[in-house]
Amino acid sequence: MKVYFLLLASILGAVAQGINMEGKVFLFANRSVANYVTLNQDVTSLMGFTVCVRAFTEQTTAFSYLSCNSPSQDNNLLLFHRDSKENPYELYVGGQKTVFRGTSHSLDRYHICGTWDSFTGVVQLFLNGKPLVRKAIRKGYSIQGPLKCILGQEQDSFGGKFDINQSFVGEIDNVHVWSYVLSPADIHQAFMNNKHLNGNVISWRSLRYDITGDVLMEPVQQSNCDNQARYESSPRCEAN
Ligand SMILES: [Ca+2]
């Protein structure tokens, strides 16, 4: 019995501290508003942030990478992909959006980061560590918690009002949120999945989350095709 309680205590401790999700992905296999992951955090206010996500999807229509709402503010922090080939990326702060022109993703895993700094209002977007043209929005604003942060759906209320046309289908991993703006060098390190670089608001290596509906946790697929293609033509890898 004592061993059982010790085991239970250690499990509860691990949950409170978060789970190391290194090498795993959330797989949203079906389009449905019933499937999502809530990322638990303790934000009271943010005067800046960096959010990074790695995604793998066939979806070119609208979906959310990460949707954070507060009770009084929709799209308080939202990294969004919209149905546009030329201007597919949107970063919202305090309900206002900036649109970024960039090459829409191909059928590869890709890394996307957004930053915002209240002092200047400057927003940045990085694709696979490479910056897009900077914009500015919501100078002087402060994102007030509590925040509800969700993967897989775009919220139009505090924790709900999802739209199936904005539901995500595919894989998401390496989600990190910082309460400040990372340098471009650190963004590149996040892209390289440097294990020493972990979000202080949300960390993939210490993730506190709740799964709702049918979201699978799977290992990251290991592929040799990228290396193989450099040396030989491989029919089995051509689809990549
Ligand atoms: Ca919304």
Residues whose N, C-alpha, C, O or C-beta is under 5 A from the ligand:
A	BS01	CA	D74 N75 E154 Q155 D156
